[in-house]
Amino acid sequence: MTDARLTGWLLDSDPALAWQVERDLVGAPEETWQATRARVATEGFGAELLAHQATAWPDESGSTPTSPPVNPPNGSPSRRSGY
């Protein structure tokens, strides 16, 4: 049995954790924990992670926002050709 205060504290946390508490500890209906789980991409740690991930992935040219172009569009040699 889980202490009600602990369960309440966990449920009041980040959606990335709260949905699992609803599903695994509280036994909430699937509609409830699915709704909380859907918030992971737009709230809290999940949203923060996705925001960082979006700026870290290479674009079509193979570059990230902080790296020089891997395949420059003008056909000139890349500054990263030593890799």
Phi, psi and omega in degrees: 000135180264137177301132182299325179293319179294315179300315178299318179296316179295321179292334181272013183261197179301141179303332179297332177262319187301320182296326180288326176295315178301315183286310191269327183259319185271333183073033181294155177301151182304322180301324182291306183288332175294322178295318178293318179298325179296337180282347184303321183286344185242354182223150170067212185299319180300315179295321179295316179298314180296324178296318178291322181296321180297330180269351183260339183284143177296149174275191184300332181276354181094004182261150169256167182302339183251005180247155175289161181299138176277318178236084183302141183295336183273002177084000180287157180299145179285147174290348180258021186295344178286356181268000000 
